[in-house]
Amino acid sequence: MSLFTMPSLGADMEEGKLVEWLVKPGQRVLRGDVVAVVETQKGAIEIEIFEAGEIGELLAQVGQTLPVGAPLARLGPAGEAEAGAPPAAPGSPREIPKALESPAPLPAQKPATEPAAPVPAAASGAVLASPAARVRASELGIALDVVTGSGPGGAVLLSDVERDAPARPAPVAEPVKDERPKGKPGLDMAEMRRAIAAAMVRAKREIPHYYLSHEIDLQAAQDWLSAQNSERPPDRRLLMGALLIRATVRALARAPELNGRFEADPYAPSAPVHCGLAVAMRGGGLIAPAIVDAQGMGLDAIMEAMRDIVTRARTGRLRNSEITQGTITVSSLGETGVDALIGVIYPPQVALVGFGTPRPRPLVRNGAVQPRLAIVATLAADHRISDGRRGALFLAEINRLLQEPESP
């Protein structure tokens, strides 16, 4: 039997608060299943398990704040839970190691049983629901205990709440005044700012940055994009951001050392490209979940992944694998920014690519000055891993790839 422990969800994370269990003892799980929700300075994160088996016992109670590496549950081969130690008596949770107890006493965890309500209760007695479902239910005034869930173990998902929205209104409780800075519901923006500050201070203290910038002619890419989108329905149209990410990911073939995580010496670059995408949160704050295995994606797949990850980042449905596996980050100012973005590397990554706002500029083409759409691309890179020459080759390759947007 192995231990499932509190994962590290970023270089700046030291502890996390267990918000809810989405599994119960005796339940079989597969690699990649979401088994719990943990609240960090970056918000509520859905925690995946990376080993198939059967939940033996829950060692941590909902509401506990535990350090990274603390045991959360025991996991064994299928059927081992029944053959192991007997379950705890009703109303008395299994003993939690003294070193991991919270400073203040917590209510006893209720035993996991099959409830009669449409949605099963979590270990704490709360309704199983994703963070996004909780936020939306609160906005609509819907009681989660009357919604039939379609997620793992009957958990209520966002789609379940949206489905029942017109049919099942419920009285809204007296609102509690929230003195925190306003942002995504349930997210403490002051805590997020502290987390960002800690990561950036570490980056500037430990990583010797060097910076490069290059102006790229985007006119060919824009013309191709317009032609493509004229033949597509609105929900399948492509954004320039997808072309920028694809070019960045593919350009790493010319400078593979820029793709990786400097967690051990000697540094070893990563073969897969897990491309982080900087997402601005409504109300302030920034988070950079990764598009996993982006090196094998075509343009449509990248576009779909971008839409999905931005939506889930802003509704609190990110998974820990998306938060912890990034190997390079792309930050784009979109249509409402300024000319250039000079970024700070997110440790333990070794490079960040920034794109300013595309603007018409006077460029020389075929001996004549023409108005062309252009963008300033920048690179912040770790001087321990690469140097200006390698970084310049990388930006030049991004430029070349954007001149051939039709390439598959």
Disulfide bonds with the S-S distance in Angstrom:
none
